[in-house]
Amino acid sequence: MKRLTIITILLLTLGLAKASATTSIDYALENNIELHESSDPQQGEPADEADHARTTHRRDAMLITALVLLMALLCVIVHLIRERKKVENKLKEQQDAITQANERATESSRMKESFIRHMNHEIRTPLNIINGFTQVLTREDLEISREEKSDIKRRMEEASEQITSLLNGMLELSKVDSIDHFELNDDVDMQTIADEAIEMSGIVNTADVAFTVSYEEEPPHTFKTDKRQAVLVLESLLSNAKKFTEKGRISLHCHPTAESIFFIVSDTGPGIPKDKREYIFKSFVKLDEFKEGVGIGLTLARLIAERLGGRLRLDESYTGGSRFVFELPNRQTGFTLIY
């Protein structure tokens, strides 16, 4: 196609040059005839003028032809430069796409390795606890007091719950990632969601941590959402705050607006470094390798929030620790708020 375009330009230019030259020569011949007809045969000056005119017009024709060919050459050069730039831009786009694909593949491989490593640790540790205590309990030559048996039973149950919770989290992540949205069929109020999430997280029983909850909701009203999923998101935020706040304060503030319902979880823990903030919602990312979990809690929480028509974000303006804002659409079923 490009070659055809260039050939077309050259043919048109040559045709134009030929036409210009032919016109000039015809004009010269006409003038030559007129000079011959009007000249005296006995005088040589008119013949010399005719020869001079023919020479001049031939030169003009050659000059016009050269200029036209030069213009054609310039057009071809400009066309080739533009085509080259298009090819270069296309190659650059392809190289950028390949680079991005390689980066994604590298990140995927890194995440897979991190996932396997974390899963190995998170499953192996409780399994070792269960296996070790099972061996202790089955030894006939070992006497164990009732208190020790009670403690062993408690620790085995905790290990079993840890494995179950881990597997449930993985299954839930896979399930949520495969759907577009949840059906918002539950009529529920903010306090019900908050109360159930608080109970599930066990945050009120955390030693050395002061927990407070506050509501801005007068009069109480209900809105439509998926209650179970909303509770799971808030419970995940509270559990996350509980995990990273060994001493200090954790607060939950709930308030509605005309468009949204907000659940804001703040803590006085170590916070999240600026260079890590863009990664915290990615799968299998752990800020502290020594904390339990495989790094899917915030990933799952954000996915659920989005499937509920809301969003989950980190409040980067908060400097006292970490603050997460969970927002749900305020699809009301009772009264209408007036502001």
C-alpha positions as a Python dict, from the first residue, in 0.01 Angstrom:
ca = {
    (1, 'M'): (0, 0, 0),
    (2, 'K'): (283, 239, 87),
    (3, 'R'): (473, 152, -233),
    (4, 'L'): (156, 207, -438),
    (5, 'T'): (113, 554, -281),
    (6, 'I'): (472, 653, -361),
    (7, 'I'): (445, 523, -721),
    (8, 'T'): (118, 715, -766),
    (9, 'I'): (283, 1037, -645),
    (10, 'L'): (576, 989, -884),
    (11, 'L'): (352, 912, -1182),
    (12, 'L'): (135, 1217, -1116),
    (13, 'T'): (446, 1432, -1080),
    (14, 'L'): (601, 1299, -1401),
    (15, 'G'): (274, 1356, -1581),
    (16, 'L'): (263, 1711, -1450),
    (17, 'A'): (624, 1768, -1552),
    (18, 'K'): (559, 1627, -1898),
    (19, 'A'): (252, 1843, -1939),
    (20, 'S'): (442, 2152, -1830),
    (21, 'A'): (729, 2077, -2069),
    (22, 'T'): (492, 2006, -2357),
    (23, 'T'): (306, 2330, -2295),
    (24, 'S'): (630, 2526, -2290),
    (25, 'I'): (757, 2364, -2611),
    (26, 'D'): (423, 2422, -2787),
    (27, 'Y'): (436, 2779, -2678),
    (28, 'A'): (791, 2811, -2811),
    (29, 'L'): (694, 2657, -3146),
    (30, 'E'): (398, 2890, -3183),
    (31, 'N'): (617, 3190, -3114),
    (32, 'N'): (874, 3053, -3358),
    (33, 'I'): (613, 3024, -3633),
    (34, 'E'): (492, 3376, -3567),
    (35, 'L'): (846, 3508, -3582),
    (36, 'H'): (911, 3328, -3911),
    (37, 'E'): (591, 3460, -4065),
    (38, 'S'): (659, 3817, -3961),
    (39, 'S'): (1030, 3824, -4048),
    (40, 'D'): (1199, 3942, -4363),
    (41, 'P'): (1388, 3657, -4533),
    (42, 'Q'): (1660, 3898, -4627),
    (43, 'Q'): (1724, 3991, -4268),
    (44, 'G'): (1889, 3754, -4017),
    (45, 'E'): (1790, 3922, -3695),
    (46, 'P'): (1441, 3769, -3665),
    (47, 'A'): (1587, 3421, -3719),
    (48, 'D'): (1836, 3480, -3443),
    (49, 'E'): (1554, 3595, -3218),
    (50, 'A'): (1360, 3279, -3297),
    (51, 'D'): (1657, 3060, -3207),
    (52, 'H'): (1703, 3256, -2886),
    (53, 'A'): (1334, 3217, -2801),
    (54, 'R'): (1345, 2842, -2861),
    (55, 'T'): (1653, 2810, -2638),
    (56, 'T'): (1492, 3017, -2364),
    (57, 'H'): (1172, 2816, -2365),
    (58, 'R'): (1358, 2488, -2365),
    (59, 'R'): (1553, 2607, -2063),
    (60, 'D'): (1231, 2721, -1893),
    (61, 'A'): (1073, 2383, -1964),
    (62, 'M'): (1370, 2200, -1818),
    (63, 'L'): (1364, 2428, -1513),
    (64, 'I'): (993, 2370, -1459),
    (65, 'T'): (1044, 1996, -1498),
    (66, 'A'): (1329, 2001, -1247),
    (67, 'L'): (1122, 2200, -996),
    (68, 'V'): (828, 1965, -1031),
    (69, 'L'): (1054, 1663, -986),
    (70, 'L'): (1212, 1827, -682),
    (71, 'M'): (869, 1889, -532),
    (72, 'A'): (780, 1527, -600),
    (73, 'L'): (1099, 1413, -430),
    (74, 'L'): (1021, 1631, -128),
    (75, 'C'): (668, 1489, -110),
    (76, 'V'): (807, 1136, -120),
    (77, 'I'): (1062, 1218, 153),
    (78, 'V'): (794, 1376, 376),
    (79, 'H'): (569, 1076, 317),
    (80, 'L'): (848, 835, 406),
    (81, 'I'): (933, 1032, 723),
    (82, 'R'): (570, 1022, 834),
    (83, 'E'): (543, 652, 763),
    (84, 'R'): (864, 591, 956),
    (85, 'K'): (732, 782, 1255),
    (86, 'K'): (411, 580, 1242),
    (87, 'V'): (612, 258, 1238),
    (88, 'E'): (832, 382, 1524),
    (89, 'N'): (527, 479, 1732),
    (90, 'K'): (366, 143, 1663),
    (91, 'L'): (685, -39, 1760),
    (92, 'K'): (708, 169, 2077),
    (93, 'E'): (349, 82, 2168),
    (94, 'Q'): (422, -285, 2109),
    (95, 'Q'): (739, -264, 2318),
    (96, 'D'): (548, -89, 2598),
    (97, 'A'): (279, -357, 2584),
    (98, 'I'): (543, -631, 2597),
    (99, 'T'): (715, -455, 2889),
    (100, 'Q'): (387, -426, 3079),
    (101, 'A'): (305, -790, 3007),
    (102, 'N'): (647, -895, 3135),
    (103, 'E'): (600, -684, 3446),
    (104, 'R'): (259, -839, 3507),
    (105, 'A'): (401, -1185, 3453),
    (106, 'T'): (687, -1112, 3693),
    (107, 'E'): (446, -972, 3952),
    (108, 'S'): (216, -1271, 3907),
    (109, 'S'): (507, -1509, 3955),
    (110, 'R'): (620, -1318, 4264),
    (111, 'M'): (270, -1323, 4408),
    (112, 'K'): (239, -1696, 4338),
    (113, 'E'): (567, -1767, 4516),
    (114, 'S'): (461, -1542, 4805),
    (115, 'F'): (124, -1716, 4824),
    (116, 'I'): (281, -2063, 4834),
    (117, 'R'): (528, -1952, 5100),
    (118, 'H'): (260, -1793, 5316),
    (119, 'M'): (17, -2079, 5272),
    (120, 'N'): (289, -2325, 5364),
    (121, 'H'): (360, -2131, 5682),
    (122, 'E'): (-1, -2058, 5776),
    (123, 'I'): (-115, -2419, 5730),
    (124, 'R'): (197, -2596, 5851),
    (125, 'T'): (208, -2408, 6184),
    (126, 'P'): (-142, -2504, 6308),
    (127, 'L'): (-103, -2853, 6162),
    (128, 'N'): (217, -2898, 6360),
    (129, 'I'): (32, -2788, 6674),
    (130, 'I'): (-249, -3037, 6614),
    (131, 'N'): (-5, -3315, 6524),
    (132, 'G'): (217, -3248, 6826),
    (133, 'F'): (-65, -3241, 7078),
    (134, 'T'): (-224, -3549, 6920),
    (135, 'Q'): (96, -3741, 6983),
    (136, 'V'): (105, -3615, 7341),
    (137, 'L'): (-254, -3719, 7408),
    (138, 'T'): (-207, -4066, 7260),
    (139, 'R'): (98, -4155, 7467),
    (140, 'E'): (-1, -4410, 7730),
    (141, 'D'): (309, -4358, 7944),
    (142, 'L'): (245, -3986, 7988),
    (143, 'E'): (19, -3858, 8264),
    (144, 'I'): (-158, -3531, 8186),
    (145, 'S'): (-358, -3328, 8434),
    (146, 'R'): (-709, -3207, 8363),
    (147, 'E'): (-589, -2846, 8334),
    (148, 'E'): (-321, -2943, 8083),
    (149, 'K'): (-571, -3143, 7879),
    (150, 'S'): (-807, -2845, 7879),
    (151, 'D'): (-527, -2616, 7757),
    (152, 'I'): (-424, -2865, 7487),
    (153, 'K'): (-783, -2895, 7370),
    (154, 'R'): (-819, -2515, 7350),
    (155, 'R'): (-499, -2475, 7149),
    (156, 'M'): (-595, -2756, 6911),
    (157, 'E'): (-934, -2593, 6854),
    (158, 'E'): (-766, -2259, 6783),
    (159, 'A'): (-531, -2424, 6532),
    (160, 'S'): (-823, -2597, 6364),
    (161, 'E'): (-1018, -2271, 6346),
    (162, 'Q'): (-714, -2097, 6197),
    (163, 'I'): (-694, -2351, 5913),
    (164, 'T'): (-1069, -2336, 5856),
    (165, 'S'): (-1064, -1956, 5849),
    (166, 'L'): (-778, -1955, 5602),
    (167, 'L'): (-949, -2196, 5364),
    (168, 'N'): (-1281, -2012, 5395),
    (169, 'G'): (-1104, -1688, 5307),
    (170, 'M'): (-953, -1839, 4995),
    (171, 'L'): (-1288, -1984, 4886),
    (172, 'E'): (-1464, -1654, 4953),
    (173, 'L'): (-1204, -1462, 4752),
    (174, 'S'): (-1249, -1696, 4457),
    (175, 'K'): (-1627, -1670, 4482),
    (176, 'V'): (-1641, -1290, 4507),
    (177, 'D'): (-1391, -1247, 4224),
    (178, 'S'): (-1614, -1449, 3991),
    (179, 'I'): (-1930, -1237, 4028),
    (180, 'D'): (-2021, -884, 3922),
    (181, 'H'): (-2241, -776, 4212),
    (182, 'F'): (-2439, -890, 4514),
    (183, 'E'): (-2816, -874, 4538),
    (184, 'L'): (-2908, -591, 4775),
    (185, 'N'): (-3223, -741, 4926),
    (186, 'D'): (-3166, -695, 5301),
    (187, 'D'): (-3326, -407, 5493),
    (188, 'V'): (-3072, -325, 5763),
    (189, 'D'): (-2948, -32, 5972),
    (190, 'M'): (-2593, 81, 6048),
    (191, 'Q'): (-2596, -25, 6411),
    (192, 'T'): (-2692, -384, 6329),
    (193, 'I'): (-2403, -416, 6085),
    (194, 'A'): (-2162, -257, 6333),
    (195, 'D'): (-2278, -470, 6628),
    (196, 'E'): (-2242, -799, 6440),
    (197, 'A'): (-1900, -703, 6301),
    (198, 'I'): (-1780, -604, 6649),
    (199, 'E'): (-1896, -934, 6793),
    (200, 'M'): (-1736, -1139, 6515),
    (201, 'S'): (-1401, -959, 6547),
    (202, 'G'): (-1383, -996, 6927),
    (203, 'I'): (-1230, -651, 6942),
    (204, 'V'): (-1396, -555, 7271),
    (205, 'N'): (-1195, -825, 7450),
    (206, 'T'): (-856, -702, 7326),
    (207, 'A'): (-615, -630, 7610),
    (208, 'D'): (-434, -294, 7623),
    (209, 'V'): (-658, -152, 7351),
    (210, 'A'): (-944, 91, 7413),
    (211, 'F'): (-1226, 41, 7165),
    (212, 'T'): (-1502, 298, 7104),
    (213, 'V'): (-1795, 309, 6864),
    (214, 'S'): (-2010, 609, 6773),
    (215, 'Y'): (-2313, 665, 6551),
    (216, 'E'): (-2463, 966, 6375),
    (217, 'E'): (-2810, 840, 6303),
    (218, 'E'): (-3118, 1026, 6417),
    (219, 'P'): (-3377, 900, 6369),
    (220, 'P'): (-3261, 540, 6300),
    (221, 'H'): (-3333, 428, 5948),
    (222, 'T'): (-3272, 129, 5727),
    (223, 'F'): (-3114, 89, 5386),
    (224, 'K'): (-3086, -193, 5136),
    (225, 'T'): (-2769, -400, 5106),
    (226, 'D'): (-2638, -753, 5149),
    (227, 'K'): (-2612, -771, 5527),
    (228, 'R'): (-2376, -1069, 5548),
    (229, 'Q'): (-2124, -923, 5303),
    (230, 'A'): (-2134, -578, 5463),
    (231, 'V'): (-2066, -733, 5804),
    (232, 'L'): (-1774, -933, 5660),
    (233, 'V'): (-1609, -617, 5525),
    (234, 'L'): (-1642, -429, 5853),
    (235, 'E'): (-1531, -732, 6056),
    (236, 'S'): (-1221, -758, 5837),
    (237, 'L'): (-1132, -394, 5903),
    (238, 'L'): (-1181, -431, 6278),
    (239, 'S'): (-978, -753, 6289),
    (240, 'N'): (-703, -588, 6088),
    (241, 'A'): (-690, -296, 6331),
    (242, 'K'): (-689, -538, 6623),
    (243, 'K'): (-401, -737, 6472),
    (244, 'F'): (-171, -437, 6426),
    (245, 'T'): (-263, -231, 6733),
    (246, 'E'): (-99, -396, 7032),
    (247, 'K'): (-155, -92, 7255),
    (248, 'G'): (-358, 220, 7203),
    (249, 'R'): (-704, 298, 7068),
    (250, 'I'): (-935, 169, 6799),
    (251, 'S'): (-1252, 350, 6701),
    (252, 'L'): (-1547, 283, 6475),
    (253, 'H'): (-1750, 580, 6357),
    (254, 'C'): (-2070, 532, 6156),
    (255, 'H'): (-2261, 809, 5985),
    (256, 'P'): (-2506, 844, 5693),
    (257, 'T'): (-2534, 1109, 5425),
    (258, 'A'): (-2804, 1151, 5164),
    (259, 'E'): (-2606, 936, 4920),
    (260, 'S'): (-2386, 705, 5131),
    (261, 'I'): (-2340, 515, 5455),
    (262, 'F'): (-1990, 545, 5604),
    (263, 'F'): (-1810, 309, 5842),
    (264, 'I'): (-1475, 457, 5947),
    (265, 'V'): (-1225, 240, 6136),
    (266, 'S'): (-928, 424, 6292),
    (267, 'D'): (-643, 292, 6504),
    (268, 'T'): (-325, 418, 6668),
    (269, 'G'): (-107, 135, 6539),
    (270, 'P'): (213, 169, 6339),
    (271, 'G'): (32, 290, 6029),
    (272, 'I'): (118, 208, 5668),
    (273, 'P'): (439, 342, 5508),
    (274, 'K'): (385, 570, 5210),
    (275, 'D'): (574, 339, 4974),
    (276, 'K'): (346, 47, 5072),
    (277, 'R'): (7, 216, 5049),
    (278, 'E'): (-57, 134, 4684),
    (279, 'Y'): (5, -236, 4745),
    (280, 'I'): (-204, -306, 5056),
    (281, 'F'): (-516, -401, 4858),
    (282, 'K'): (-330, -647, 4635),
    (283, 'S'): (-352, -1020, 4700),
    (284, 'F'): (-91, -1189, 4921),
    (285, 'V'): (73, -861, 5026),
    (286, 'K'): (184, -862, 5392),
    (287, 'L'): (333, -560, 5565),
    (288, 'D'): (453, -772, 5857),
    (289, 'E'): (577, -1120, 5774),
    (290, 'F'): (548, -1222, 6139),
    (291, 'K'): (173, -1156, 6160),
    (292, 'E'): (-64, -1442, 6085),
    (293, 'G'): (-254, -1445, 5757),
    (294, 'V'): (-165, -1473, 5390),
    (295, 'G'): (-247, -1117, 5285),
    (296, 'I'): (-594, -1152, 5134),
    (297, 'G'): (-806, -979, 5400),
    (298, 'L'): (-804, -628, 5251),
    (299, 'T'): (-818, -767, 4897),
    (300, 'L'): (-1135, -956, 4977),
    (301, 'A'): (-1284, -664, 5171),
    (302, 'R'): (-1237, -423, 4881),
    (303, 'L'): (-1380, -672, 4629),
    (304, 'I'): (-1690, -721, 4843),
    (305, 'A'): (-1731, -344, 4893),
    (306, 'E'): (-1720, -290, 4516),
    (307, 'R'): (-1966, -575, 4452),
    (308, 'L'): (-2202, -404, 4698),
    (309, 'G'): (-2188, -87, 4491),
    (310, 'G'): (-1961, 89, 4741),
    (311, 'R'): (-1590, 125, 4792),
    (312, 'L'): (-1314, 77, 5047),
    (313, 'R'): (-1019, 313, 5071),
    (314, 'L'): (-731, 413, 5292),
    (315, 'D'): (-750, 765, 5437),
    (316, 'E'): (-398, 883, 5356),
    (317, 'S'): (-451, 1216, 5533),
    (318, 'Y'): (-474, 1039, 5871),
    (319, 'T'): (-136, 1038, 6050),
    (320, 'G'): (-222, 886, 6388),
    (321, 'G'): (-200, 526, 6265),
    (322, 'S'): (-430, 376, 6002),
    (323, 'R'): (-780, 476, 5897),
    (324, 'F'): (-1000, 287, 5652),
    (325, 'V'): (-1326, 423, 5511),
    (326, 'F'): (-1594, 174, 5407),
    (327, 'E'): (-1869, 337, 5203),
    (328, 'L'): (-2203, 185, 5100),
    (329, 'P'): (-2475, 339, 4882),
    (330, 'N'): (-2764, 473, 5090),
    (331, 'R'): (-3054, 296, 4924),
    (332, 'Q'): (-3316, 378, 5182),
    (333, 'T'): (-3632, 186, 5254),
    (334, 'G'): (-3771, 401, 5535),
    (335, 'F'): (-3759, 777, 5549),
    (336, 'T'): (-3562, 1023, 5342),
    (337, 'L'): (-3281, 1217, 5505),
    (338, 'I'): (-3302, 1596, 5466),
    (339, 'Y'): (-2987, 1810, 5482),
}
